[in-house]
Amino acid sequence: MQQKQVFQRGAFGLFLVLVTFGAAVPALAWDSVSPASPTPSADFTAFNRRFSSDLYPYPRHGAAPLGLLGFEIYADATYDRSFDEEPFFRTVVDGNLPGSTLSIGRVGVRKGLPGGFDLGVSYGQALGSGVRLVSAEAEYALISGGVLEPALGLRVTGTRTVSSGDYDLHQFGAELLLSKGFAILTPYIGAGFTYSRGRLGRGAAELTDNATRAVAYAGVRINLLLPKIVVEVEKGEVVQGAVRVGFGL
């Protein structure tokens, strides 16, 4: 009963966050990722490597397992400044990006399972665009952590675009994640790699790009009773920031 009440309060709180966040998002600014006539191959390569890096589903949580009764629902957003100042934006993207900021918004859920496993799924969108994506993650606690012991986790992810017009992306990643809780604060760091395959257009006009890159991140989670707040700095193709608000046990 207590878990159900917490879940209901968390879901309502997350709804309020999404309403507030949605009101702050600018009106539709760029319709889609679509090929210009013609799109230079080098521009698409530059676009795909930065864009796929920005939408990578970084953890934004610590390495300790949620446990059998544990769960989290959340909303988060990333911020990459000056994205539309790059040359590729004029030849690959159809439209404009207000404020020169690319932001990826997500909502998702994570659930603890027996044996130190956690599973999660999320749905996201490049805000102000028609590019949407789904992600899944699985994490295994190599070290569960404790009062004196840090937690260490192995995390794998998968992401693909949906309803994204002429642009398709498939992405996979693997990381090691280390964290240690201190009262209401849980700092964490992690690093790994991601493989991304992007495609633009169809037939003779099709452009593709395959890239493997390192990713690294550091963040801190503020473990309030309700909600949990995370601030993270992420390094892929460029450095970006992210904020998450979550609820759960």
N, C-alpha and C positions, 0 to 999 in steps of 0.2 A: 504493500500500500504506500509506504513512504517513497519507494522508488518511482511509483506511478505518479505521485504528487510532484516530485522533483521534475520528472519528465514533462508534466503538463505545464508547470511554471516555466521551465526552460523553453518549451516550444512557444509559449506566449511571449516570453522575453525576446526570443529570436525573431518572432514575427514583428515586434516593435522595432527591433534593430533594422530589419530589412525594409520596413516602411520608411523609417527615418533615412536610411542610406539611399533608398531608391529616390526619395524626394530630392536628395542632394546631387544625384547624378545628372549631368547635362543631357539635354535632348539629343536624339539620334544625330550623330555627327558624321560617321562614315559607314556607308551602307554595307560594304563587303570587301573582301580581298578578291580582286578581279584583275585579269590580265589587261595591261594596256596594249597598244598596237604599235610595235611589238614591245614586250617586256624584256629588257636585257637580262640575260641569264645571271650575270654577276649581281644585279639588283635583287633578283629573287633569292639568290643564295644569301645575300646579306640580310634581307628581310626575314627569311625563314629561320636563320640562326638566332637572330635577336628575338623574334616573336615567340618561337618555340621555347627559348630560354625563359622568357617572361612568364609564360603560362605553365611552366613546370610546376607540379603540385608539391612544393616544399612542405615539410611536415607541420611546422607551426605548433609543435607540442613536444614534450619531453619523451625520454626513452622508456620510462617505467610502464609496464603493461597496465591496462585498465582493469583487468581482473574479470571474473565471470559475470559479476553484477554491474560492471562499469560500462558507461556509454558517454558519448559526447555528441551534441549537435552544435553546429557552428555556422557563422557567416564570416567571410574575410575578404580582403581586397588588397591588391598590390599596386605599386606606384612606380612607373618608369618615366622619368622626366625626359623631355626633348626627343621622344620617339619620332614625332612627325617632322623633325628637322633633318632627318637622315635623307639622303638622295633617293633611297628606295621607296620612300613614302609616296612620291609623286608618280612613280611608274608602276607600282604594285597595288596600292590601296586606292579605292574609289571613295573619295571624300576628304574631310578634314577632321582633325582631332583638337577640340578646344583645350586651351591651356597647355598644349604640347605634352600631355601626360597620357600614357597608356595605362589603363587600370583594368585588371582582371578580377572580377567579382565571383565569389563562389559561395554555395551553401552545401553542407554535407553532414554526414553522420559517421561516427566511429563506434565500434562495439567490441568489448572484450570477450575473449573466448578462453576455454581451458588451456592449460599448458603454456601460458605466456604469449599467446597469439592475440593480435588485434587485427580487425578488418575494417576498412572504411570505403565509402563511395562519396563522390561529390559531383555537382553539376555547376558549370561556370559559363561565363560569357565575357568577351572583351567588351567592356562597357561602352555604349554608344555605337555598337556595330552589330552585324548579324552573325558573327563568329561565336558559336557555342561549342562546349566541350564537356565530356564526361571523363572522370578519372576514378581509378580504384587503387587501393593500397593494402598491403599486407605487411605486418611487422611481427618479428619474433624477438622476445627478450632474451638475449644471450646472458645478461645479468639483470635480475629484476630490481636490484637496488634496495637500500634500506636506510637506517638512521645514519650510518657511517659510510655505507658503500654506495658509489654512483651506479646508475643504471646504464646499460649498454644494449642497444637494439640494432637489428638488421632489418632494413626496410626496403621493399620493392614496390614500384609503382607502374601503372600503365595509363595512358591518356590517348583519346582520339577526339577529333572534331566531329560535330554533328550539325547539320543544317548550316554549313559554312560557305555555300555557293560554289565557286570554282576552286576553292582551296581546301585541301585535305591534309591532315597531320596525324601520324601515328608515332607515339613516343613511349619509351620504356626507361626506367631508371632503377638504380640500386645504391644504397647508402649505408653507412654506419653512423649511428646517432648516440651521443653521450650526454647524460644530464645528471644533475644532483639537486634535490630539493632542500631548501632552507626556509623553514617557516612557511610564509605565504609566497615565496619566490622560488621558481625553478628555472635556473639558467641552463642552457643547453647549446651544444655545438654539433656539427655534423659535416660529412663530406662524402662524395660518391661520384657517380658518372651518369649521364643520360644519353640515350641514342634517339635521334629524331629523324623521321623521314617525312618531308613535305612535298606536296605536289600541287601545281597550279595549272589550270586549263585541262584540255582534253585533246586527244589525237595528235596531229602534227605540231600543234602549238603548245603541247604539254612541256612543262618545266619541272624538274625534280631536284631535290637536294637531300643528301644524307649527311648527318653530322653526329659525331660523338664528342662530348665535352665534359669536363669536370664541373661539378657543382659544389658549393660550400655555403654554409650558413651559420648564423649564431643568433640566439634570441633569448628572451626571458618571458616566462609565463607568470602572471600575477594570479595566484590561486585564491580568489575571493570566494565566499560561500556561493554567491550568485551575482554576476557571472564570472567566468575565467577570461582574462584578457592577455593576449600575446602580442608582443612586438618583435619582429624578426628582420634582420638584414641578410640579404641573399646575393650570392655572386654566381652568375652563370656567364652569359655573354657580356653583361654589364652588371653593375650593382643596383639593386632595387630594394625598396622597403615594403613591408607587409604588416597588416594589423588584423588580428582575429578576435572575435567575441564568441565565446562558447558557453554552453550550459551542460550540466550532467553530473555524473558521479565518478 
